[in-house]
Amino acid sequence: MPDLPLSRPELRRYSRPLLVPEWLDSGAQERVRAASVLVVGAGGLGGPVIGQLAGAGVGRLVIADGDSVDLSNLHRQTLFTAADVGRPKAQVAAARAQAINPFVRVETAPFLTEENAAPLVGEAALVVDATDNFAARYALADACTRLAREWVWGAASGTSGMVSVFGPALGLRDVFPDPGGAESCEEAGVLGPLPNVVGSVMALEVLKVLGGVGEPLRGRLWTFDALSGGVRVIRLGARAAPAL
């Protein structure tokens, strides 16, 4: 697959990103098409990641989520409609992603745990942490570190969000040794557009890493304040970041 030229239907589908010189000249689209990405979490953060990676033409997209769609999800989780309430998120998200792009191979997987983390991570070229389940976050981080995988990490709660690209040299436990008093969206609430903004930045980081273009947020933390519109990029060292 990576050695095959893009077909005419693919060239039409990806014509807009292929107008970007950095994307076209580096062969980024072919590398994205050859990649396998594991997205853990299909909710507020995972929704925009899944939709945009499908649109971008990631070759294999694996969606791991164990939740069902709830009415309270609909204000922010744009892959779902009222008709999906009660249905498994991973299955609905996979169907939406496949409808966006038939060239993408979309699969579902059980929600990530300490027991299944290694096999799921081992099959992926890149991993996306789009969950607000802290046990899963750290199990995923540990598996990625052991298997020398990079992962795109994001968080959104209340009115603030963060994104970074972690890897074996600097991982989640180095920066955030434990979740401390951090709260999930269910506990702290969240304004609907926020996770979509953060998830879109996460999707962009995935494409930068896979395509080999630009400067991914390795060793840096992107932060966003939704109320002020303020953005900061903080250079990270071990245990040097603000609380989640």
ROTOR-668019 format. One line per field, with one value per atom (N, C-alpha, C, O): residue number from 0; x, y, z. Coordinates in steps of 0.05 Angstrom, whole numbers, plus 5000, padded with zeros to 4 digits. Example, Ala and Ser with C-alpha at 12.3 -4.5 7.8 and 13.67 -1.06 7.14 Angstrom:
2
num <- [0|0|0|0|1|1|1|1]
px <- [5264|5246|5264|5285|5257|5273|5258|5268]
py <- [4886|4910|4934|4934|4955|4979|5001|5023]
pz <- [5156|5156|5156|5169|5142|5143|5157|5161]
END
This chain:
244
num <- [0|0|0|0|1|1|1|1|2|2|2|2|3|3|3|3|4|4|4|4|5|5|5|5|6|6|6|6|7|7|7|7|8|8|8|8|9|9|9|9|10|10|10|10|11|11|11|11|12|12|12|12|13|13|13|13|14|14|14|14|15|15|15|15|16|16|16|16|17|17|17|17|18|18|18|18|19|19|19|19|20|20|20|20|21|21|21|21|22|22|22|22|23|23|23|23|24|24|24|24|25|25|25|25|26|26|26|26|27|27|27|27|28|28|28|28|29|29|29|29|30|30|30|30|31|31|31|31|32|32|32|32|33|33|33|33|34|34|34|34|35|35|35|35|36|36|36|36|37|37|37|37|38|38|38|38|39|39|39|39|40|40|40|40|41|41|41|41|42|42|42|42|43|43|43|43|44|44|44|44|45|45|45|45|46|46|46|46|47|47|47|47|48|48|48|48|49|49|49|49|50|50|50|50|51|51|51|51|52|52|52|52|53|53|53|53|54|54|54|54|55|55|55|55|56|56|56|56|57|57|57|57|58|58|58|58|59|59|59|59|60|60|60|60|61|61|61|61|62|62|62|62|63|63|63|63|64|64|64|64|65|65|65|65|66|66|66|66|67|67|67|67|68|68|68|68|69|69|69|69|70|70|70|70|71|71|71|71|72|72|72|72|73|73|73|73|74|74|74|74|75|75|75|75|76|76|76|76|77|77|77|77|78|78|78|78|79|79|79|79|80|80|80|80|81|81|81|81|82|82|82|82|83|83|83|83|84|84|84|84|85|85|85|85|86|86|86|86|87|87|87|87|88|88|88|88|89|89|89|89|90|90|90|90|91|91|91|91|92|92|92|92|93|93|93|93|94|94|94|94|95|95|95|95|96|96|96|96|97|97|97|97|98|98|98|98|99|99|99|99|100|100|100|100|101|101|101|101|102|102|102|102|103|103|103|103|104|104|104|104|105|105|105|105|106|106|106|106|107|107|107|107|108|108|108|108|109|109|109|109|110|110|110|110|111|111|111|111|112|112|112|112|113|113|113|113|114|114|114|114|115|115|115|115|116|116|116|116|117|117|117|117|118|118|118|118|119|119|119|119|120|120|120|120|121|121|121|121|122|122|122|122|123|123|123|123|124|124|124|124|125|125|125|125|126|126|126|126|127|127|127|127|128|128|128|128|129|129|129|129|130|130|130|130|131|131|131|131|132|132|132|132|133|133|133|133|134|134|134|134|135|135|135|135|136|136|136|136|137|137|137|137|138|138|138|138|139|139|139|139|140|140|140|140|141|141|141|141|142|142|142|142|143|143|143|143|144|144|144|144|145|145|145|145|146|146|146|146|147|147|147|147|148|148|148|148|149|149|149|149|150|150|150|150|151|151|151|151|152|152|152|152|153|153|153|153|154|154|154|154|155|155|155|155|156|156|156|156|157|157|157|157|158|158|158|158|159|159|159|159|160|160|160|160|161|161|161|161|162|162|162|162|163|163|163|163|164|164|164|164|165|165|165|165|166|166|166|166|167|167|167|167|168|168|168|168|169|169|169|169|170|170|170|170|171|171|171|171|172|172|172|172|173|173|173|173|174|174|174|174|175|175|175|175|176|176|176|176|177|177|177|177|178|178|178|178|179|179|179|179|180|180|180|180|181|181|181|181|182|182|182|182|183|183|183|183|184|184|184|184|185|185|185|185|186|186|186|186|187|187|187|187|188|188|188|188|189|189|189|189|190|190|190|190|191|191|191|191|192|192|192|192|193|193|193|193|194|194|194|194|195|195|195|195|196|196|196|196|197|197|197|197|198|198|198|198|199|199|199|199|200|200|200|200|201|201|201|201|202|202|202|202|203|203|203|203|204|204|204|204|205|205|205|205|206|206|206|206|207|207|207|207|208|208|208|208|209|209|209|209|210|210|210|210|211|211|211|211|212|212|212|212|213|213|213|213|214|214|214|214|215|215|215|215|216|216|216|216|217|217|217|217|218|218|218|218|219|219|219|219|220|220|220|220|221|221|221|221|222|222|222|222|223|223|223|223|224|224|224|224|225|225|225|225|226|226|226|226|227|227|227|227|228|228|228|228|229|229|229|229|230|230|230|230|231|231|231|231|232|232|232|232|233|233|233|233|234|234|234|234|235|235|235|235|236|236|236|236|237|237|237|237|238|238|238|238|239|239|239|239|240|240|240|240|241|241|241|241|242|242|242|242|243|243|243|243]
px <- [5016|5000|5017|5011|5038|5053|5067|5073|5074|5089|5071|5080|5045|5026|5020|5016|5019|5011|4981|4966|4974|4946|4929|4937|4906|4888|4874|4876|4861|4847|4825|4823|4809|4789|4802|4792|4825|4839|4850|4849|4861|4871|4849|4853|4825|4803|4795|4789|4794|4785|4804|4795|4830|4850|4862|4884|4847|4857|4864|4883|4849|4855|4880|4897|4884|4910|4934|4956|4929|4951|4958|4978|4942|4950|4969|4982|4972|4991|5019|5024|5038|5064|5079|5090|5078|5092|5081|5095|5055|5042|5047|5053|5045|5049|5079|5085|5097|5125|5138|5158|5128|5140|5129|5138|5108|5096|5080|5076|5070|5056|5030|5024|5016|4990|4994|4978|5015|5021|5028|5020|5043|5050|5026|5023|5008|4983|4967|4955|4965|4950|4961|4946|4987|5000|4999|5006|4989|4991|4967|4945|4972|4951|4950|4971|4927|4924|4903|4881|4910|4891|4881|4897|4855|4842|4827|4808|4836|4823|4804|4813|4778|4758|4744|4758|4718|4703|4683|4662|4689|4671|4678|4682|4679|4682|4708|4709|4730|4756|4759|4768|4751|4754|4737|4746|4714|4696|4710|4711|4720|4734|4759|4766|4773|4797|4789|4801|4769|4761|4751|4759|4733|4722|4743|4743|4762|4782|4804|4814|4811|4830|4818|4832|4792|4779|4780|4786|4772|4772|4800|4803|4820|4848|4859|4879|4846|4855|4874|4891|4873|4890|4883|4859|4903|4898|4881|4862|4888|4873|4868|4886|4843|4834|4820|4799|4831|4820|4808|4822|4783|4769|4762|4748|4774|4769|4753|4761|4729|4711|4691|4681|4685|4666|4640|4623|4636|4612|4590|4595|4566|4543|4536|4543|4524|4516|4495|4475|4499|4480|4470|4483|4446|4434|4452|4453|4465|4483|4507|4521|4513|4536|4531|4550|4506|4500|4507|4510|4511|4517|4546|4553|4563|4591|4601|4621|4589|4599|4585|4564|4597|4583|4580|4567|4593|4588|4561|4552|4548|4524|4499|4501|4476|4450|4432|4439|4409|4390|4382|4376|4382|4375|4396|4390|4420|4441|4442|4458|4425|4426|4422|4403|4439|4438|4455|4460|4464|4481|4510|4518|4527|4555|4569|4567|4584|4598|4617|4618|4633|4653|4640|4650|4618|4604|4593|4595|4580|4569|4591|4589|4612|4634|4648|4655|4650|4663|4646|4656|4620|4602|4603|4604|4604|4607|4633|4634|4655|4681|4682|4693|4670|4670|4653|4660|4632|4615|4630|4625|4647|4663|4683|4686|4696|4717|4718|4728|4709|4710|4738|4742|4757|4785|4798|4820|4786|4798|4787|4763|4804|4796|4790|4809|4765|4757|4750|4735|4761|4756|4748|4755|4735|4729|4744|4751|4748|4761|4749|4737|4752|4742|4757|4779|4745|4758|4785|4787|4804|4831|4833|4823|4847|4852|4881|4896|4891|4918|4923|4945|4902|4906|4908|4923|4892|4892|4908|4909|4920|4934|4957|4960|4974|4997|4990|5002|4972|4965|4953|4959|4936|4924|4945|4945|4962|4983|5003|5013|5009|5030|5023|5041|4997|4989|4988|4983|4992|4988|5015|5034|5016|5040|5039|5060|5015|5012|4986|4967|4986|4963|4952|4968|4926|4913|4899|4881|4906|4892|4870|4876|4845|4823|4802|4778|4812|4794|4797|4818|4776|4779|4778|4773|4782|4784|4813|4830|4819|4847|4862|4886|4848|4860|4869|4891|4851|4858|4881|4899|4881|4903|4930|4949|4932|4959|4965|4989|4946|4951|4961|4979|4948|4957|4985|5001|4990|5017|5038|5059|5033|5052|5057|5080|5036|5039|5055|5073|5049|5063|5093|5110|5099|5127|5142|5164|5129|5142|5147|5168|5128|5131|5143|5144|5153|5167|5150|5159|5124|5106|5102|5103|5098|5090|5059|5045|5049|5020|5013|5026|4991|4980|4960|4941|4964|4948|4933|4943|4908|4892|4874|4867|4867|4849|4832|4842|4807|4789|4769|4756|4766|4747|4740|4757|4715|4707|4710|4695|4730|4735|4764|4773|4779|4807|4814|4802|4834|4843|4873|4886|4884|4912|4917|4900|4940|4948|4978|4992|4988|5017|5021|5003|5046|5055|5076|5098|5068|5086|5100|5092|5122|5137|5154|5152|5170|5187|5205|5211|5215|5234|5220|5232|5195|5180|5151|5137|5141|5114|5095|5103|5071|5050|5059|5055|5071|5078|5101|5104|5118|5139|5128|5138|5107|5096|5074|5073|5057|5035|5038|5026|5053|5057|5031|5030|5011|4985|4964|4971|4938|4918|4911|4898|4921|4915|4885|4870|4877|4848|4834|4812|4845|4833|4805|4801|4787|4760|4753|4764|4736|4726|4705|4696|4697|4676|4650|4634|4645|4621|4620|4599|4644|4646|4648|4636|4664|4670|4653|4652|4640|4625|4644|4669|4633|4649|4631|4608|4641|4627|4630|4652|4608|4608|4629|4642|4635|4655|4683|4700|4689|4717|4729|4751|4717|4730|4733|4751|4716|4719|4743|4757|4748|4772|4797|4816|4797|4821|4824|4847|4802|4804|4814|4829|4807|4817|4847|4862|4857|4886|4900|4922|4888|4899|4901|4921|4879|4879|4902|4915|4905|4927|4954|4972|4958|4983|4988|5010|4967|4969|4979|4997|4967|4975|5003|5018|5012|5039|5059|5080|5053|5071|5072|5093|5048|5048|5060|5074|5053|5062|5090|5102|5102|5129|5132|5152|5112|5112|5110|5099|5120|5117|5132|5151|5124|5136|5115|5102|5113|5094|5100|5123|5081|5084|5099|5091|5121|5138|5153|5166|5151|5165|5152|5164|5128|5114|5085|5073|5073|5045|5029|5035|5010|4992|4969|4956|4963|4941|4922|4931|4897|4876|4857|4847|4851|4831|4808|4809|4786|4763|4750|4739|4751|4738|4752|4740|4779|4794|4804|4812|4803|4815|4845|4858|4856|4885|4897|4887|4920|4935|4964|4976|4974|5002|5014|5001|5040|5055|5078|5096|5077|5096|5117|5109|5142|5163|5164|5165|5163|5161|5188|5206|5190|5210|5196|5172|5209|5197|5184|5197|5158|5143|5143|5142|5144|5145|5119|5118|5099|5075|5055|5057|5035|5014|4996|4998|4980|4961|4942|4935|4932|4912|4887|4869]
py <- [4976|5000|5025|5043|5028|5053|5058|5082|5037|5041|5046|5054|5043|5047|5077|5090|5087|5116|5119|5100|5143|5149|5145|5154|5133|5129|5155|5175|5156|5180|5188|5211|5169|5176|5187|5206|5176|5187|5215|5232|5219|5246|5266|5289|5259|5278|5282|5305|5261|5263|5280|5296|5277|5291|5315|5324|5326|5347|5373|5387|5379|5403|5401|5419|5380|5379|5376|5385|5364|5361|5388|5389|5408|5435|5448|5469|5438|5449|5439|5414|5456|5447|5428|5408|5435|5418|5390|5370|5388|5361|5345|5322|5359|5345|5338|5315|5357|5352|5331|5319|5327|5308|5280|5261|5276|5250|5243|5219|5263|5258|5242|5225|5247|5233|5203|5187|5195|5166|5154|5131|5169|5158|5156|5137|5175|5174|5150|5136|5146|5123|5096|5077|5095|5070|5065|5043|5084|5083|5070|5069|5059|5048|5064|5067|5074|5092|5080|5072|5079|5070|5095|5111|5099|5121|5110|5094|5117|5107|5129|5150|5124|5143|5154|5165|5152|5161|5183|5186|5198|5218|5246|5250|5265|5293|5298|5313|5287|5290|5270|5278|5246|5225|5230|5223|5242|5247|5263|5254|5287|5302|5289|5291|5275|5260|5239|5237|5223|5201|5212|5202|5232|5242|5254|5250|5269|5282|5263|5267|5243|5223|5206|5198|5200|5186|5203|5193|5228|5246|5249|5252|5248|5252|5227|5229|5204|5180|5163|5149|5162|5143|5115|5108|5099|5073|5054|5042|5053|5035|5051|5062|5051|5067|5048|5036|5045|5027|5044|5061|5040|5057|5039|5019|5047|5032|5049|5070|5039|5053|5033|5016|5034|5015|5028|5014|5054|5067|5066|5060|5073|5077|5106|5121|5115|5143|5150|5136|5172|5183|5209|5224|5216|5242|5265|5285|5263|5285|5289|5309|5270|5272|5290|5301|5293|5304|5334|5343|5348|5377|5381|5402|5360|5363|5341|5345|5318|5294|5293|5280|5305|5311|5287|5290|5265|5241|5228|5211|5236|5222|5240|5264|5227|5241|5228|5208|5240|5230|5201|5186|5194|5166|5146|5122|5155|5137|5132|5116|5146|5143|5113|5101|5103|5075|5056|5034|5066|5049|5051|5071|5030|5031|5053|5055|5070|5092|5083|5094|5062|5053|5044|5051|5030|5021|5044|5045|5063|5086|5103|5111|5108|5124|5110|5123|5084|5069|5071|5075|5069|5071|5099|5102|5120|5147|5151|5163|5141|5143|5129|5140|5105|5090|5105|5104|5118|5133|5157|5166|5169|5192|5184|5198|5161|5153|5123|5109|5112|5083|5072|5048|5090|5081|5074|5061|5081|5076|5050|5044|5033|5009|5015|5021|5014|5022|4997|4980|4995|4973|4983|5006|4966|4973|4954|4932|4963|4946|4952|4973|4933|4939|4963|4969|4975|4997|4988|4965|5005|4997|4993|5009|4971|4964|4957|4955|4952|4943|4917|4911|4900|4873|4874|4859|4891|4890|4913|4916|4930|4954|4946|4958|4928|4921|4911|4921|4891|4883|4904|4906|4921|4943|4963|4971|4971|4991|4979|4993|4953|4941|4940|4939|4941|4940|4967|4969|4988|5016|5029|5026|5045|5062|5086|5096|5096|5119|5115|5103|5125|5122|5149|5169|5151|5176|5171|5154|5186|5185|5206|5229|5197|5216|5208|5212|5198|5190|5208|5220|5210|5224|5203|5211|5178|5157|5155|5147|5163|5166|5139|5137|5118|5091|5083|5073|5088|5081|5099|5089|5124|5142|5132|5131|5124|5115|5087|5081|5069|5043|5046|5033|5065|5070|5082|5074|5101|5113|5093|5093|5075|5054|5035|5028|5027|5009|5023|5011|5048|5063|5065|5063|5071|5074|5047|5047|5025|4999|4991|4979|4998|4990|5011|5008|5032|5054|5066|5071|5071|5084|5114|5120|5131|5158|5158|5141|5178|5181|5210|5226|5217|5244|5244|5228|5263|5264|5291|5312|5289|5314|5312|5291|5336|5337|5362|5383|5360|5383|5381|5360|5402|5402|5430|5448|5435|5462|5481|5479|5499|5518|5518|5537|5496|5495|5469|5448|5469|5445|5444|5465|5420|5416|5395|5377|5397|5377|5374|5394|5350|5345|5319|5304|5315|5290|5277|5288|5255|5241|5218|5209|5209|5187|5174|5182|5155|5140|5159|5154|5180|5198|5217|5224|5224|5241|5233|5238|5220|5210|5223|5241|5213|5224|5224|5243|5202|5199|5218|5226|5225|5244|5272|5287|5279|5306|5308|5327|5288|5286|5260|5240|5259|5233|5219|5195|5235|5224|5245|5269|5238|5257|5278|5298|5273|5292|5296|5277|5322|5328|5332|5344|5323|5328|5315|5293|5328|5317|5312|5325|5292|5286|5306|5322|5305|5323|5317|5336|5292|5285|5299|5305|5303|5316|5346|5361|5356|5385|5400|5424|5385|5398|5407|5407|5415|5424|5440|5432|5461|5476|5460|5452|5456|5438|5442|5423|5467|5470|5464|5458|5465|5462|5435|5436|5412|5387|5384|5371|5398|5397|5413|5405|5436|5451|5435|5432|5423|5408|5383|5376|5369|5345|5351|5335|5375|5382|5387|5380|5399|5403|5376|5372|5357|5330|5317|5304|5319|5307|5320|5305|5346|5359|5348|5344|5344|5333|5304|5297|5288|5262|5264|5249|5281|5284|5294|5286|5312|5322|5300|5297|5283|5261|5241|5233|5232|5211|5222|5207|5246|5257|5267|5271|5270|5280|5309|5317|5325|5354|5371|5362|5395|5414|5406|5390|5418|5413|5402|5418|5376|5365|5374|5383|5373|5383|5363|5358|5352|5335|5353|5373|5346|5361|5388|5405|5393|5418|5412|5392|5431|5428|5453|5475|5447|5468|5471|5451|5496|5500|5521|5540|5518|5536|5544|5526|5570|5580|5589|5609|5575|5580|5608|5620|5617|5641|5666|5686|5665|5688|5684|5704|5659|5654|5652|5651|5652|5652|5624|5604|5625|5600|5604|5625|5583|5583|5556|5536|5556|5532|5531|5548|5511|5509|5488|5465|5494|5474|5456|5466|5430|5411|5400|5395|5395|5378|5359|5363|5340|5321|5335|5350|5331|5342|5372|5384|5384|5413|5426|5451|5411|5422|5429|5420|5446|5452|5428|5409|5429|5407|5404|5423|5379|5373|5390|5389]
pz <- [5000|5000|5000|4984|5018|5018|4992|4985|4976|4951|4928|4906|4931|4909|4906|4927|4882|4879|4886|4885|4893|4899|4874|4852|4878|4855|4848|4863|4825|4817|4837|4845|4847|4867|4893|4905|4900|4924|4919|4936|4895|4888|4889|4899|4880|4882|4911|4919|4926|4954|4970|4987|4966|4982|4967|4972|4948|4931|4947|4940|4968|4983|4999|4998|5016|5029|5010|5016|4987|4967|4954|4939|4959|4949|4968|4961|4992|5012|5005|5006|4998|4988|5007|4999|5033|5052|5053|5058|5049|5050|5024|5025|5001|4976|4972|4964|4976|4970|4987|4979|5011|5029|5027|5040|5010|5008|5033|5039|5047|5072|5069|5085|5047|5043|5041|5052|5027|5025|5052|5058|5069|5095|5113|5128|5111|5127|5118|5134|5092|5081|5091|5094|5096|5104|5134|5143|5149|5178|5191|5180|5215|5232|5258|5271|5265|5288|5307|5298|5333|5353|5368|5378|5368|5382|5406|5403|5430|5454|5464|5473|5463|5470|5445|5427|5444|5420|5428|5415|5450|5459|5450|5426|5469|5462|5447|5428|5457|5443|5420|5398|5424|5403|5379|5357|5382|5359|5337|5314|5343|5322|5311|5288|5329|5320|5300|5279|5307|5289|5263|5241|5264|5239|5221|5196|5232|5216|5206|5184|5222|5212|5190|5172|5193|5171|5146|5124|5148|5125|5113|5089|5130|5121|5107|5093|5111|5097|5111|5098|5138|5153|5144|5142|5139|5127|5144|5135|5170|5189|5214|5226|5222|5245|5264|5258|5288|5309|5331|5342|5337|5357|5381|5379|5404|5429|5448|5457|5454|5473|5483|5468|5509|5521|5529|5541|5524|5533|5511|5488|5520|5502|5501|5519|5480|5476|5497|5500|5510|5530|5520|5505|5529|5521|5528|5513|5550|5559|5542|5544|5524|5507|5483|5471|5475|5449|5445|5423|5467|5464|5454|5445|5456|5448|5430|5416|5430|5416|5389|5387|5369|5344|5325|5305|5331|5315|5320|5304|5342|5350|5348|5349|5345|5344|5365|5378|5369|5389|5383|5401|5358|5350|5359|5360|5366|5375|5405|5414|5420|5449|5456|5446|5473|5481|5465|5472|5442|5424|5432|5443|5427|5433|5418|5393|5432|5418|5397|5375|5403|5384|5357|5336|5359|5335|5319|5294|5332|5318|5306|5283|5321|5311|5287|5268|5288|5266|5241|5219|5244|5221|5209|5184|5226|5216|5201|5179|5213|5200|5173|5154|5172|5147|5126|5102|5134|5116|5105|5082|5122|5113|5091|5071|5095|5076|5073|5091|5051|5046|5042|5043|5037|5034|5061|5061|5083|5109|5120|5118|5131|5144|5173|5188|5181|5208|5224|5215|5248|5266|5294|5301|5309|5337|5356|5348|5380|5400|5427|5431|5447|5474|5486|5477|5506|5519|5531|5541|5530|5538|5569|5585|5576|5604|5607|5587|5631|5635|5621|5611|5619|5608|5577|5566|5564|5534|5522|5498|5539|5528|5509|5488|5517|5501|5473|5454|5471|5443|5426|5402|5438|5422|5413|5390|5431|5425|5406|5388|5409|5392|5363|5346|5356|5328|5315|5291|5330|5320|5315|5331|5294|5290|5308|5316|5315|5332|5348|5338|5372|5390|5398|5400|5401|5410|5436|5437|5457|5483|5483|5487|5478|5477|5498|5495|5521|5542|5566|5570|5583|5608|5631|5654|5625|5645|5654|5638|5679|5687|5689|5684|5697|5698|5670|5666|5650|5622|5612|5597|5620|5611|5619|5603|5644|5654|5644|5639|5641|5629|5600|5592|5586|5558|5557|5541|5575|5576|5582|5570|5601|5608|5585|5579|5570|5548|5525|5513|5520|5499|5506|5488|5531|5539|5537|5526|5546|5544|5515|5508|5497|5469|5451|5427|5463|5449|5428|5405|5435|5417|5425|5449|5406|5411|5414|5402|5429|5431|5433|5447|5420|5421|5444|5445|5462|5487|5488|5480|5497|5500|5524|5533|5535|5557|5555|5546|5563|5562|5585|5588|5600|5622|5629|5629|5636|5643|5619|5600|5621|5600|5591|5578|5597|5589|5577|5583|5559|5546|5543|5544|5538|5534|5513|5509|5499|5480|5481|5484|5478|5475|5460|5455|5452|5439|5458|5461|5470|5488|5474|5453|5487|5476|5497|5521|5490|5510|5526|5549|5513|5527|5547|5567|5542|5560|5558|5538|5579|5579|5599|5613|5600|5617|5647|5661|5655|5683|5691|5714|5671|5677|5682|5699|5667|5669|5691|5706|5691|5710|5725|5717|5747|5761|5770|5771|5776|5783|5776|5773|5774|5766|5787|5782|5812|5833|5836|5838|5837|5840|5814|5814|5792|5766|5764|5775|5751|5749|5719|5701|5715|5688|5680|5697|5655|5646|5661|5666|5668|5683|5710|5720|5721|5748|5746|5762|5727|5726|5705|5706|5687|5665|5643|5647|5621|5599|5579|5575|5568|5547|5521|5514|5507|5484|5463|5454|5454|5432|5441|5424|5467|5477|5468|5456|5474|5466|5436|5426|5421|5392|5382|5363|5396|5390|5397|5380|5421|5430|5413|5405|5407|5390|5362|5350|5351|5325|5326|5307|5347|5350|5352|5341|5367|5369|5342|5335|5326|5299|5282|5267|5284|5270|5278|5261|5304|5313|5302|5295|5301|5289|5261|5253|5245|5217|5214|5196|5232|5231|5237|5224|5257|5265|5242|5234|5233|5212|5186|5172|5178|5153|5153|5132|5177|5179|5171|5159|5177|5170|5195|5215|5193|5214|5239|5238|5262|5288|5307|5320|5310|5329|5358|5363|5375|5402|5420|5443|5410|5427|5447|5439|5472|5493|5498|5511|5488|5492|5499|5490|5513|5521|5510|5518|5493|5483|5502|5509|5511|5529|5518|5504|5524|5513|5534|5549|5537|5555|5538|5524|5540|5523|5529|5511|5554|5561|5551|5544|5551|5541|5512|5499|5502|5476|5477|5456|5501|5504|5498|5507|5484|5478|5487|5483|5501|5508|5500|5500|5494|5489|5509|5509|5527|5549|5543|5535|5546|5542|5566|5589|5562|5584|5592|5576|5619|5630|5648|5653|5659|5677|5700|5714|5704|5727|5727|5748|5703|5702|5692|5691|5686|5675|5697|5720|5690|5709|5714|5699|5735|5740|5718|5703|5714|5693|5697|5681]
END
